[in-house]
Amino acid sequence: MQHSPTQDTLVGLFVASGIIGLFFLAMQISNLGSFVDEDTFTVTAHFQNSGGLKIKSPVSMAGVKIGQVSRISLDTDHRAKVEMKIQARYTNIPSDTTASIFTAGLLGEQYVNLEPGGLDDNLTDNSEIDITQSAIILEQALGQFLFKKSADK
């Protein structure tokens, strides 16, 4: 069976477009292509346990993505120091906002959720969020539940 050069070119273009499509799909799934380095400001929060939080994890408020985690390190008090880049257009976040680490779904990725406070002054670049709630570790919660059940018997 003979192939014409036109057929070979079309098949090659089809395969190349498929590879490019898979590349963009992988970028969207891995969260690498969704947050271009826009104009941002940095906010820091300290957690007792950051759980499975990762760099580039989403930061959201009221279900809307407003930024992402840019750095996770250990501070001098042996707590997780989480630095977040918030998009500059969200400048009206109250300074007494609380930060919590949640899990998207039962086994989904973890993200930082911000719950606004009621003060008039707002978070600015290099602000620190004082009120935090650490990630709930499923293994610890399950262990406590089982230990309590066995102690009740």
Buried (B, 14 or more C-beta within 10 A) or exposed (E): EEEEEEEEEEEEEEEEEEEEEEEEEEEEEEBEEEBEEEEBBBBBBBBEEBBEBBEBBBBBBEEEBBBBBBEBEEEEEEBBBBBBBBBEEBEEBBBBBBBBBBBEEEEEBBBBBBBBBEEEEBBEEEBEBEEBBBBBEEEEEEEEEEEEEEEEE
